[in-house]
Amino acid sequence: MPILKLETPFAGKGILGDALANGQPAAVSWETLDEASVGRRCAKSRMVVPIVSSSAKTFGVLDVWSDQPGGCDQYAIDLITI
């Protein structure tokens, strides 16, 4: 069965779109949360970690929110990407 190329409205938009486009994880704090965060008043930090296949193709993104400032930081990214 062939693998379909997924199109997403997020590509290149905000932190999630950046992770899809460049395959790199990222973390942001409440001061820099993007427009997708509007309405999520409890969100104080966020991280996105691309899900990458063995052939180095990004096919999804793990999107994690925290109600703690600094709850999503480089340490958290390192734990998830081991």
Secondary structure, 3 states (H helix, E strand, C coil): CCCCCCCCCCCCCHHHHHHHHHCCCEEEEHHHCCHHHCCCCCCCEEEEEEEECCCCCEEEEEEEEECCCCCCCHHHHHHHCC
